[in-house]
């Protein structure tokens, strides 16, 4: 058993973990490991927003254009295609891409075919919305966790390595304890989101600045390999409770510090849904996320349904679960929206009241 914090990221602690050194977790999990040379990663969410069946074809073509550009020099090491319907009824198709080198991302983004397309005035007149939400956490600022060591998702794919079984999990506060920065920093938020270009409304190019220590989580599950009782338990008992919690964060999250939440479904290259989903949310702080996880009825219900699930199966799961959690400095965030409605992503709640 080993620490979630890789050896080269350890430092003398000034803040204590929530468990003692002899703590033994109830079941195994693993973390992705990156080479020492990797100091920062890029997690890019490239979205296409549309409304109505008549716009679906155009939106799919735009998503495919974005995904095809990933094959250009300096493109990402991994990407996913996903879909989500937001609270306003808009379809959001998102290509999620990961780089293990921010310089490579910057070169790709500056490629004329990519840059000129994004800047073109045509993006405002096609009847679609577009957005880029780019998080680029340094390795001290994020953690990953997987319940299997053999098939990673998200940023874990580009990190390239795997840990041994981890000690810091299975207790409240373990998410914080797995982030290297937590050894010396409370990761408290400061400042607030700000509109730095445009105005949150359709027909606008809008840029949003994040503040210090915005927390971001992608937490997912894959049920492809489940069968029989396990599949029934997931689809009929666990998933509806999970969806209810995700809908609460989408619709009422601002009141508890959740800026944005999307409950997303993976798509294959032809746009058909896969048996994989995840929640992606941005929070004012890690503490706000922890408070919801530990005490809010919607997450208590999710946790309870998961524990009933694993106990019914005696911890022998074919369901794959994972998450990646980042605490982002202001300079590790970039949010841009073109012709998107005011409730989109990090614009949510920033439009002036009518």
LOROMI-940475 format. One line per 3 residues: number of its first residue (from 0); their letters; for each residue x, z, y of N, C-alpha, C, CB. Coordinates in steps of 0.2 Angstrom, whole numbers. Glycine has a CB too. Layout:
NUM = A = X,Z,Y,X,Z,Y,X,Z,Y,X,Z,Y; ...;
END
This chain:
0 = XXX = 4,0,-6,0,0,0,4,0,6,-5,6,0; 2,-4,11,6,-4,17,2,-4,24,10,-11,17; 5,-3,29,1,-3,36,-1,-10,38,6,0,41;
3 = XXX = -7,-10,41,-9,-17,44,-4,-19,49,-16,-16,47; -1,-15,52,4,-17,58,11,-19,54,5,-11,63; 13,-25,55,19,-28,52,25,-24,55,19,-35,54;
6 = XXX = 30,-24,50,36,-20,52,39,-21,59,41,-21,46; 39,-27,60,43,-29,67,38,-27,73,45,-36,67; 32,-25,72,28,-24,77,27,-16,78,21,-27,76;
9 = XXX = 30,-12,73,29,-5,74,34,-2,79,31,-2,67; 31,3,82,35,7,87,33,14,87,34,4,95; 37,18,90,35,26,90,28,27,93,40,30,94;
12 = XXX = 24,30,90,17,31,92,17,36,97,13,33,86; 13,35,102,11,40,107,3,41,107,12,38,114; 0,37,102,-7,39,101,-8,39,93,-12,33,104;
15 = XXX = -12,44,91,-12,45,84,-18,40,80,-14,52,83; -17,39,74,-22,36,70,-27,41,69,-19,33,63; -33,38,66,-38,43,65,-38,46,58,-45,39,65;
18 = XXX = -33,44,54,-32,46,47,-25,49,46,-34,41,42; -24,53,41,-18,56,39,-14,51,35,-18,63,36; -7,52,35,-3,48,31,-4,47,24,5,50,32;
21 = XXX = -7,52,21,-9,52,14,-16,49,12,-8,58,11; -19,46,17,-26,43,16,-26,37,11,-29,41,23; -31,37,7,-31,32,2,-38,28,3,-30,34,-5;
24 = XXX = -38,22,5,-45,19,6,-49,18,-1,-44,12,9; -55,17,0,-59,16,-6,-59,10,-10,-66,17,-4; -56,4,-7,-56,-2,-10,-51,-6,-6,-63,-6,-10;
27 = XXX = -48,-12,-9,-42,-15,-6,-45,-20,-1,-38,-18,-12; -41,-21,4,-41,-27,9,-34,-29,11,-46,-25,15; -34,-35,14,-27,-38,15,-28,-40,23,-25,-43,11;
30 = XXX = -22,-42,25,-21,-44,32,-17,-51,32,-18,-39,37; -18,-55,36,-13,-61,37,-7,-59,40,-17,-67,41; -1,-62,38,5,-60,41,8,-67,44,10,-57,36;
33 = XXX = 11,-66,50,14,-72,53,22,-71,53,12,-73,60; 26,-77,53,33,-76,54,35,-72,60,36,-83,54; 41,-69,60,43,-65,66,43,-69,72,49,-62,65;
36 = XXX = 45,-76,71,45,-80,77,39,-82,81,48,-87,75; 33,-80,77,26,-81,81,25,-75,85,21,-82,75; 25,-77,92,23,-71,96,16,-71,99,29,-72,102;
39 = XXX = 13,-77,99,6,-78,102,3,-83,98,7,-79,110; -4,-83,98,-8,-88,95,-13,-90,100,-11,-85,88; -16,-96,98,-22,-99,102,-28,-99,98,-20,-105,106;
42 = XXX = -34,-97,100,-40,-97,97,-45,-101,102,-43,-90,95; -46,-107,100,-50,-112,105,-57,-113,102,-46,-118,106; -62,-112,106,-69,-114,105,-71,-119,109,-73,-107,106;
45 = XXX = -72,-125,106,-73,-131,110,-81,-133,108,-68,-137,108; -85,-132,113,-92,-133,112,-96,-138,115,-95,-126,114; -101,-141,112,-106,-146,114,-113,-143,114,-105,-153,110;
48 = XXX = -116,-143,120,-123,-140,120,-128,-145,121,-123,-135,126; -133,-145,118,-139,-150,118,-145,-146,117,-138,-156,113; -151,-150,119,-157,-147,118,-162,-153,115,-160,-144,124;
51 = XXX = -165,-152,109,-170,-156,107,-167,-161,102,-173,-160,112; -171,-163,97,-169,-168,92,-166,-174,94,-174,-169,87; -169,-177,100,-167,-183,102,-159,-183,105,-171,-185,108;
54 = XXX = -157,-177,106,-150,-177,108,-145,-175,103,-149,-172,114; -147,-174,97,-143,-172,91,-138,-177,90,-147,-170,85; -140,-183,89,-135,-188,88,-129,-189,93,-138,-195,87;
57 = XXX = -131,-188,99,-126,-189,104,-121,-183,104,-129,-189,111; -124,-177,103,-120,-171,102,-115,-171,96,-125,-164,102; -118,-173,91,-113,-174,85,-108,-179,86,-118,-176,79;
60 = XXX = -109,-184,89,-104,-189,91,-98,-186,96,-107,-195,94; -101,-182,100,-96,-178,105,-92,-173,101,-100,-175,110; -95,-169,96,-91,-165,92,-86,-168,88,-96,-161,88;
63 = XXX = -88,-174,85,-83,-178,81,-77,-180,85,-87,-184,77; -79,-182,91,-73,-184,96,-68,-179,97,-76,-187,103; -71,-173,98,-66,-167,99,-62,-166,93,-70,-161,101;
66 = XXX = -66,-166,87,-62,-165,81,-57,-170,79,-67,-164,75; -58,-176,81,-54,-182,80,-47,-181,84,-57,-188,81; -48,-178,90,-43,-177,94,-38,-172,92,-45,-175,101;
69 = XXX = -40,-167,87,-36,-162,84,-30,-165,80,-40,-158,80; -31,-172,78,-26,-175,74,-21,-178,79,-29,-181,70; -21,-178,85,-16,-180,90,-10,-176,89,-19,-180,97;
72 = XXX = -4,-178,91,2,-174,91,1,-167,95,8,-177,95; 3,-162,92,3,-155,94,-4,-152,93,5,-154,101; -8,-155,89,-15,-153,87,-15,-146,83,-19,-158,84;
75 = XXX = -21,-143,82,-21,-136,79,-19,-137,72,-28,-133,79; -17,-131,69,-15,-130,62,-21,-130,57,-10,-125,61; -27,-128,60,-33,-127,57,-39,-127,62,-33,-120,53;
78 = XXX = -45,-130,59,-51,-130,63,-57,-129,59,-51,-136,68; -62,-127,62,-69,-126,58,-74,-130,63,-71,-119,57; -79,-132,60,-85,-135,63,-91,-131,62,-86,-143,61;
81 = XXX = -94,-129,67,-100,-124,67,-106,-126,71,-97,-117,69; -111,-122,70,-117,-123,74,-121,-117,75,-122,-128,70; -124,-116,81,-128,-110,82,-133,-112,87,-123,-105,86;
84 = XXX = -139,-109,87,-145,-110,91,-145,-104,96,-152,-112,88; -145,-105,102,-144,-99,107,-151,-96,109,-140,-101,113; -151,-91,112,-158,-88,114,-162,-92,118,-156,-81,118;
87 = XXX = -159,-97,122,-163,-102,126,-166,-108,122,-159,-104,132; -164,-108,115,-166,-114,111,-161,-120,111,-173,-116,113; -156,-119,114,-151,-125,114,-147,-125,108,-146,-124,121;
90 = XXX = -145,-131,105,-140,-131,100,-133,-131,103,-142,-138,96; -129,-127,99,-122,-127,101,-118,-129,95,-120,-120,104; -115,-134,96,-110,-136,90,-103,-135,93,-111,-144,88;
93 = XXX = -99,-131,89,-93,-129,91,-87,-131,86,-93,-121,93; -82,-134,88,-76,-135,85,-71,-129,86,-73,-142,86; -69,-125,82,-65,-119,83,-58,-121,80,-68,-113,79;
96 = XXX = -53,-120,84,-46,-123,82,-41,-117,84,-44,-129,86; -36,-117,79,-31,-112,80,-24,-115,80,-31,-107,74; -20,-112,84,-13,-114,85,-9,-108,84,-11,-118,92;
99 = XXX = -3,-109,81,2,-103,81,7,-103,86,5,-103,74; 7,-108,91,11,-109,96,8,-111,103,17,-115,94; 7,-107,108,4,-109,114,7,-115,117,4,-103,119;
102 = XXX = 13,-116,117,16,-122,120,14,-128,117,24,-122,119; 13,-128,110,10,-134,107,3,-135,109,10,-133,99; -1,-130,110,-8,-131,113,-8,-134,120,-12,-124,113;
105 = XXX = -3,-131,124,-3,-134,131,-1,-141,131,2,-130,135; 3,-143,126,5,-150,126,-1,-154,124,11,-151,121; -4,-152,119,-10,-155,116,-16,-156,122,-13,-152,110;
108 = XXX = -17,-151,125,-22,-151,130,-20,-155,136,-23,-143,133; -14,-156,137,-12,-161,142,-11,-168,140,-5,-159,145; -12,-169,134,-12,-176,131,-17,-180,135,-14,-177,124;
111 = XXX = -16,-186,138,-20,-190,142,-27,-191,139,-17,-197,144; -27,-193,132,-34,-194,129,-38,-188,129,-33,-196,122; -35,-182,129,-39,-175,129,-41,-173,136,-35,-170,126;
114 = XXX = -36,-173,140,-36,-171,147,-41,-176,151,-30,-171,151; -40,-182,151,-44,-187,155,-52,-186,153,-42,-194,154; -53,-186,146,-60,-185,144,-63,-179,147,-60,-185,136;
117 = XXX = -60,-173,146,-62,-167,149,-64,-167,156,-58,-161,147; -59,-170,160,-60,-170,167,-65,-176,170,-53,-172,170; -67,-181,166,-71,-186,168,-78,-184,171,-72,-191,162;
120 = XXX = -80,-187,176,-86,-186,179,-92,-187,174,-87,-190,185; -91,-191,169,-96,-193,164,-98,-187,160,-93,-198,159; -94,-182,160,-96,-176,156,-102,-173,159,-91,-171,156;
123 = XXX = -103,-174,166,-109,-171,170,-115,-175,169,-107,-170,177; -115,-181,167,-121,-186,167,-123,-188,160,-119,-192,171; -121,-185,155,-123,-187,148,-128,-184,145,-117,-187,143;
126 = XXX = -131,-179,149,-136,-175,146,-134,-169,141,-141,-179,143; -128,-168,141,-125,-163,136,-121,-158,140,-120,-166,131; -120,-152,137,-116,-147,140,-109,-147,136,-119,-140,141;
129 = XXX = -104,-145,139,-98,-144,136,-95,-137,138,-93,-150,137; -91,-134,133,-87,-128,135,-81,-128,131,-91,-122,135; -76,-124,135,-70,-122,131,-69,-115,133,-64,-126,134;
132 = XXX = -69,-111,127,-67,-104,128,-60,-103,124,-73,-99,125; -55,-101,128,-48,-101,125,-46,-94,125,-44,-106,128; -44,-91,119,-41,-84,119,-34,-86,116,-45,-79,114;
135 = XXX = -29,-82,119,-22,-83,117,-19,-77,116,-18,-88,122; -21,-72,112,-18,-66,111,-11,-66,109,-22,-61,107; -7,-61,111,0,-60,109,-1,-56,102,4,-56,114;
138 = XXX = 4,-57,98,3,-54,91,2,-46,91,9,-55,87; 4,-43,97,2,-36,97,-5,-34,99,7,-33,103; -9,-39,100,-16,-38,103,-21,-40,98,-16,-42,109;
141 = XXX = -20,-42,92,-25,-44,87,-24,-41,80,-27,-51,88; -29,-41,76,-28,-39,69,-33,-43,65,-29,-32,68; -31,-44,59,-36,-48,54,-37,-43,48,-33,-55,52;
144 = XXX = -42,-45,44,-44,-41,38,-48,-46,34,-48,-34,39; -46,-46,27,-50,-50,22,-50,-46,16,-45,-57,21; -56,-47,12,-57,-43,6,-54,-47,0,-65,-42,5;
147 = XXX = -51,-53,1,-48,-56,-4,-41,-59,-1,-52,-62,-7; -36,-59,-5,-29,-61,-3,-28,-68,-4,-24,-57,-6; -33,-72,-6,-31,-79,-8,-34,-85,-4,-33,-80,-15;
150 = XXX = -39,-83,0,-42,-89,4,-44,-86,11,-48,-91,0; -40,-87,16,-41,-85,22,-45,-89,27,-34,-84,26; -48,-86,32,-52,-90,37,-48,-89,44,-59,-88,37;
153 = XXX = -51,-93,48,-49,-92,55,-41,-92,57,-52,-86,58; -39,-88,61,-32,-87,63,-28,-86,57,-31,-82,68; -30,-83,52,-26,-81,46,-23,-87,42,-31,-78,41;
156 = XXX = -27,-93,43,-24,-99,40,-18,-101,43,-30,-105,41; -17,-101,50,-11,-103,53,-6,-98,53,-13,-105,60; -7,-92,51,-2,-87,51,3,-88,45,-5,-80,51;
159 = XXX = 0,-90,40,4,-92,34,6,-87,29,10,-95,37; 5,-81,30,7,-76,25,2,-71,24,14,-72,27; 3,-66,19,-2,-61,17,2,-55,16,-6,-63,11;
162 = XXX = -2,-49,18,1,-43,17,0,-40,10,-2,-38,22; 2,-34,9,0,-31,3,-7,-27,5,5,-25,0; -9,-23,0,-15,-19,1,-14,-15,7,-18,-15,-5;
165 = XXX = -19,-14,12,-19,-11,18,-21,-4,17,-22,-14,23; -18,1,21,-21,8,21,-26,9,27,-15,12,23; -26,6,32,-30,7,38,-37,3,37,-27,5,45;
168 = XXX = -41,5,33,-48,3,33,-52,7,29,-48,-4,30; -59,6,30,-64,10,26,-65,17,30,-61,12,19; -64,17,36,-66,23,40,-67,21,47,-60,29,40;
171 = XXX = -71,24,51,-73,22,58,-66,23,62,-78,27,61; -65,18,66,-59,18,70,-53,14,67,-57,25,71; -54,12,61,-49,8,57,-47,2,61,-50,7,50;
174 = XXX = -52,-2,64,-51,-8,67,-46,-7,73,-58,-10,70; -47,-2,77,-42,0,82,-35,1,79,-45,6,86; -35,5,74,-29,7,71,-25,1,68,-30,12,65;
177 = XXX = -28,-4,67,-24,-10,64,-21,-14,70,-29,-14,60; -23,-13,76,-20,-17,81,-14,-14,84,-26,-18,87; -8,-18,84,-2,-15,85,-2,-11,92,3,-20,85;
180 = XXX = -5,-14,97,-5,-11,104,-8,-4,104,-9,-15,109; -12,-2,99,-15,4,99,-10,10,97,-21,4,93; -4,8,95,1,13,94,3,17,101,7,10,91;
183 = XXX = 2,13,107,4,16,113,-1,15,119,10,13,115; -7,12,117,-11,10,123,-18,11,121,-10,3,125; -22,14,125,-29,15,124,-34,9,124,-32,20,129;
186 = XXX = -31,4,127,-34,-3,128,-41,-2,132,-35,-6,121; -41,2,137,-46,3,141,-47,-3,145,-46,9,145; -54,-5,147,-55,-11,151,-54,-9,159,-62,-14,150;
189 = XXX = -52,-14,162,-52,-13,170,-54,-20,173,-45,-11,172; -57,-19,179,-59,-25,182,-66,-28,179,-54,-31,182; -68,-34,181,-74,-37,179,-74,-44,178,-80,-34,183;
192 = XXX = -78,-47,175,-79,-54,174,-80,-57,181,-84,-57,169; -77,-63,183,-79,-66,189,-79,-74,189,-73,-64,194; -84,-77,193,-84,-84,193,-79,-86,198,-92,-86,195;
195 = XXX = -74,-90,196,-69,-93,200,-69,-100,202,-62,-91,197; -74,-104,199,-76,-110,201,-83,-112,199,-70,-115,198; -86,-116,204,-93,-118,202,-98,-112,203,-93,-121,196;
198 = XXX = -104,-113,200,-109,-108,200,-113,-109,193,-114,-109,206; -114,-103,189,-117,-103,183,-124,-107,183,-118,-96,180; -124,-113,181,-130,-117,181,-129,-124,179,-133,-118,189;
201 = XXX = -134,-127,176,-133,-134,174,-130,-139,180,-139,-137,171; -127,-144,178,-124,-148,183,-118,-146,187,-130,-149,189; -115,-141,184,-109,-138,187,-103,-138,182,-111,-131,190;
204 = XXX = -97,-138,185,-91,-136,182,-89,-129,184,-85,-141,183; -89,-125,179,-89,-118,180,-83,-115,177,-95,-114,178; -79,-111,180,-73,-107,177,-75,-100,178,-67,-109,180;
207 = XXX = -74,-96,173,-74,-89,173,-68,-85,171,-80,-86,167; -66,-80,175,-60,-76,174,-62,-70,170,-57,-74,180; -59,-68,164,-60,-62,161,-56,-57,164,-58,-63,154;
210 = XXX = -58,-51,162,-54,-45,165,-49,-42,159,-59,-39,167; -46,-37,161,-41,-34,156,-45,-31,150,-37,-28,160; -42,-32,144,-44,-29,138,-52,-30,136,-44,-22,139;
213 = XXX = -54,-37,137,-60,-39,134,-59,-39,127,-62,-46,137; -63,-37,123,-63,-37,115,-67,-43,113,-65,-30,112; -64,-46,108,-67,-52,105,-67,-51,97,-63,-58,107;
216 = XXX = -72,-52,94,-72,-52,86,-76,-58,83,-76,-45,84; -72,-61,78,-76,-65,74,-76,-62,67,-71,-72,73; -82,-61,64,-83,-57,58,-88,-61,54,-86,-50,59;
219 = XXX = -85,-63,48,-88,-68,44,-89,-67,36,-85,-75,44; -93,-71,33,-95,-70,26,-96,-77,23,-101,-66,25; -94,-78,17,-95,-84,13,-98,-82,6,-88,-88,12;
222 = XXX = -104,-85,4,-107,-83,-2,-107,-89,-7,-114,-81,0; -103,-94,-6,-102,-100,-10,-102,-98,-17,-96,-104,-8; -97,-93,-19,-96,-91,-26,-101,-86,-29,-89,-88,-26;
225 = XXX = -105,-84,-25,-110,-79,-28,-115,-82,-32,-114,-75,-22; -117,-78,-37,-122,-80,-42,-127,-75,-44,-119,-83,-49; -133,-76,-47,-137,-71,-50,-139,-66,-45,-134,-68,-56;
228 = XXX = -138,-59,-48,-140,-54,-44,-137,-53,-37,-139,-47,-48; -130,-55,-37,-127,-54,-31,-129,-59,-25,-119,-55,-32; -131,-65,-28,-133,-70,-23,-140,-68,-20,-134,-77,-26;
231 = XXX = -144,-65,-24,-151,-63,-22,-150,-57,-18,-155,-61,-28; -146,-52,-19,-145,-47,-15,-143,-49,-8,-140,-42,-18; -138,-54,-8,-135,-56,-1,-141,-59,3,-129,-60,-2;
234 = XXX = -144,-64,0,-149,-69,4,-155,-65,5,-150,-75,0; -157,-61,1,-164,-57,2,-163,-51,5,-168,-57,-4; -158,-47,4,-158,-40,7,-153,-39,13,-156,-35,1;
237 = XXX = -147,-42,12,-141,-41,17,-142,-46,22,-135,-41,13; -142,-52,21,-142,-57,27,-148,-56,32,-143,-64,24; -154,-55,30,-159,-53,35,-157,-47,40,-166,-52,32;
240 = XXX = -154,-42,37,-152,-36,41,-147,-38,46,-150,-30,37; -142,-42,43,-136,-45,47,-139,-49,53,-131,-49,43; -144,-54,51,-146,-58,57,-150,-54,62,-151,-63,53;
243 = XXX = -154,-49,60,-157,-45,65,-152,-41,70,-161,-39,61; -147,-39,67,-142,-36,72,-138,-41,76,-136,-33,67; -137,-47,73,-134,-53,77,-139,-55,83,-132,-59,73;
246 = XXX = -145,-55,81,-150,-57,86,-151,-52,92,-157,-58,83; -150,-45,90,-150,-40,95,-145,-41,100,-150,-33,92; -139,-42,97,-133,-43,102,-134,-49,106,-126,-43,98;
249 = XXX = -137,-54,103,-138,-60,107,-143,-59,113,-140,-66,103; -148,-56,111,-154,-55,116,-153,-49,121,-160,-55,113; -150,-43,118,-150,-37,122,-143,-34,123,-155,-32,119;
252 = XXX = -138,-38,121,-131,-35,121,-128,-33,127,-127,-40,117; -130,-36,133,-127,-35,139,-128,-27,141,-130,-39,145; -133,-24,139,-135,-17,140,-130,-13,137,-142,-16,139;
255 = XXX = -127,-15,132,-122,-10,128,-115,-13,128,-124,-9,121; -114,-18,133,-107,-20,134,-105,-26,130,-102,-15,132; -110,-30,127,-108,-36,123,-110,-42,128,-112,-36,117;
258 = XXX = -105,-45,130,-106,-51,135,-109,-57,132,-99,-53,138; -108,-58,125,-110,-64,122,-110,-63,115,-106,-71,124; -115,-66,111,-114,-65,104,-117,-72,101,-118,-59,101;
261 = XXX = -114,-75,96,-116,-81,93,-116,-79,85,-112,-87,95; -121,-81,82,-121,-80,74,-121,-87,72,-128,-76,72; -115,-89,69,-114,-96,68,-114,-98,61,-107,-98,71;
264 = XXX = -115,-104,59,-115,-107,52,-110,-113,52,-122,-110,50; -105,-112,47,-100,-118,46,-104,-124,44,-95,-115,41; -101,-130,46,-103,-136,44,-97,-140,41,-105,-140,51;
267 = XXX = -99,-145,36,-94,-149,34,-93,-155,38,-96,-152,26; -89,-159,36,-87,-165,41,-92,-170,42,-81,-169,38; -98,-170,38,-103,-174,39,-109,-170,43,-106,-176,33;
270 = XXX = -108,-164,45,-113,-160,49,-118,-156,44,-116,-164,53; -117,-156,38,-121,-152,33,-119,-145,33,-121,-155,26; -124,-140,33,-122,-133,33,-118,-131,26,-128,-129,34;
273 = XXX = -113,-127,27,-110,-124,21,-112,-117,20,-102,-124,23; -110,-113,15,-113,-107,13,-108,-102,16,-113,-106,6; -107,-102,23,-102,-98,26,-105,-97,33,-95,-101,27;
276 = XXX = -104,-91,36,-107,-89,43,-102,-84,46,-114,-87,42; -103,-83,52,-100,-78,56,-103,-76,62,-92,-79,56; -102,-70,65,-104,-68,71,-97,-68,76,-107,-61,72;
279 = XXX = -98,-71,82,-93,-71,87,-95,-68,93,-91,-79,88; -92,-63,95,-94,-59,101,-89,-57,105,-99,-53,99; -90,-57,112,-86,-54,117,-89,-48,120,-85,-60,122;
282 = XXX = -84,-43,121,-86,-36,123,-82,-34,129,-86,-31,117; -85,-30,133,-82,-27,139,-76,-23,137,-87,-22,143; -76,-20,131,-70,-16,128,-71,-15,121,-70,-9,132;
285 = XXX = -65,-13,118,-66,-11,111,-70,-5,110,-58,-10,108; -70,-1,114,-74,6,114,-81,4,114,-72,10,120; -83,-1,118,-90,-3,117,-92,-6,111,-92,-8,123;
288 = XXX = -88,-10,108,-89,-13,101,-89,-7,96,-84,-18,99; -84,-2,96,-84,3,92,-91,7,92,-78,8,93; -93,9,98,-99,13,99,-105,10,96,-100,14,107;
291 = XXX = -106,3,97,-111,-1,93,-110,0,86,-111,-8,95; -104,-1,83,-103,-1,76,-104,6,73,-96,-3,74; -103,11,76,-103,18,73,-110,21,74,-98,22,76;
294 = XXX = -114,19,79,-120,23,80,-126,19,82,-118,27,86; -126,13,84,-132,9,85,-136,8,79,-130,3,89; -143,8,80,-147,7,74,-146,0,70,-154,8,75;
297 = XXX = -145,-5,74,-144,-11,71,-138,-12,67,-144,-17,77; -132,-9,69,-126,-9,65,-126,-4,60,-120,-9,69; -129,2,61,-130,6,55,-134,3,49,-134,13,58;
300 = XXX = -139,-1,51,-143,-4,46,-139,-10,42,-149,-8,49; -134,-13,46,-130,-18,43,-125,-15,38,-126,-22,48; -122,-9,41,-117,-6,36,-121,-3,30,-114,0,40;
303 = XXX = -127,0,31,-130,3,26,-132,-3,20,-137,6,28; -134,-8,23,-136,-14,18,-130,-16,14,-139,-20,22; -124,-16,18,-118,-18,14,-116,-13,9,-112,-19,19;
306 = XXX = -116,-7,11,-114,-2,6,-119,-2,0,-114,5,9; -125,-3,1,-130,-3,-5,-128,-10,-9,-137,-4,-3; -126,-15,-6,-124,-21,-9,-118,-20,-14,-123,-27,-4;
309 = XXX = -113,-17,-11,-107,-16,-15,-108,-11,-20,-101,-14,-10; -112,-6,-19,-113,-1,-24,-117,-4,-30,-116,5,-21; -122,-8,-28,-126,-11,-34,-121,-15,-38,-131,-15,-31;
312 = XXX = -116,-18,-35,-112,-22,-39,-105,-19,-41,-110,-29,-35; -105,-12,-40,-99,-8,-42,-93,-11,-39,-99,-8,-50; -93,-13,-33,-88,-16,-29,-84,-22,-32,-82,-10,-29;
315 = XXX = -88,-25,-37,-85,-32,-40,-89,-37,-36,-87,-32,-47; -86,-40,-31,-89,-45,-26,-87,-52,-27,-89,-42,-19; -91,-56,-27,-89,-63,-26,-90,-65,-19,-93,-68,-31;
318 = XXX = -94,-61,-15,-94,-62,-8,-88,-61,-4,-100,-58,-5; -86,-66,0,-79,-65,4,-81,-63,11,-75,-72,4; -78,-58,13,-79,-56,20,-72,-55,24,-83,-49,20;
321 = XXX = -73,-56,30,-66,-55,34,-68,-54,41,-62,-62,33; -63,-52,45,-64,-52,53,-57,-53,56,-68,-46,55; -58,-55,62,-52,-55,67,-54,-52,73,-49,-63,68;
324 = XXX = -50,-48,76,-52,-44,82,-46,-44,87,-54,-37,80; -47,-46,93,-42,-47,98,-45,-42,104,-41,-54,100; -40,-39,107,-41,-36,114,-36,-40,119,-39,-28,113;
327 = XXX = -40,-43,123,-37,-49,127,-35,-46,134,-41,-55,127; -29,-47,136,-27,-47,143,-30,-52,147,-19,-46,144; -30,-51,154,-33,-56,158,-30,-63,157,-33,-54,165;
330 = XXX = -23,-63,157,-20,-69,156,-20,-72,149,-12,-68,158; -24,-69,145,-25,-72,138,-32,-75,137,-23,-67,133; -35,-76,143,-42,-79,142,-43,-85,147,-47,-73,144;
333 = XXX = -47,-90,145,-49,-95,149,-55,-98,147,-43,-101,149; -60,-98,152,-67,-100,150,-69,-105,155,-72,-94,150; -71,-111,152,-74,-117,156,-80,-119,154,-68,-122,157;
336 = XXX = -85,-121,158,-91,-124,156,-93,-130,160,-97,-118,156; -96,-135,157,-98,-141,161,-105,-142,159,-93,-147,159; -109,-142,164,-116,-144,163,-120,-139,158,-117,-151,161;
339 = XXX = -118,-133,157,-121,-128,153,-126,-124,156,-115,-124,149; -131,-121,153,-135,-117,156,-132,-110,157,-142,-116,151; -135,-106,162,-132,-100,164,-131,-94,159,-136,-98,170;
342 = XXX = -134,-95,154,-133,-89,149,-128,-91,144,-140,-88,145; -124,-96,145,-119,-98,140,-113,-94,140,-117,-106,141; -111,-92,134,-105,-88,133,-103,-83,138,-99,-93,134;
345 = XXX = -97,-83,141,-95,-78,146,-99,-79,153,-88,-78,147; -103,-84,154,-107,-84,160,-113,-80,160,-109,-92,161; -114,-78,154,-121,-74,153,-121,-68,157,-121,-72,145;
348 = XXX = -126,-67,161,-127,-62,166,-124,-62,172,-125,-56,162; -120,-68,174,-117,-68,180,-120,-72,185,-110,-71,179; -125,-76,183,-129,-80,188,-133,-75,193,-134,-85,185;
351 = XXX = -133,-77,200,-137,-73,204,-144,-72,202,-136,-75,211; -147,-66,203,-154,-66,202,-158,-70,207,-156,-58,203; -164,-73,204,-168,-77,209,-172,-73,214,-173,-81,204;
END
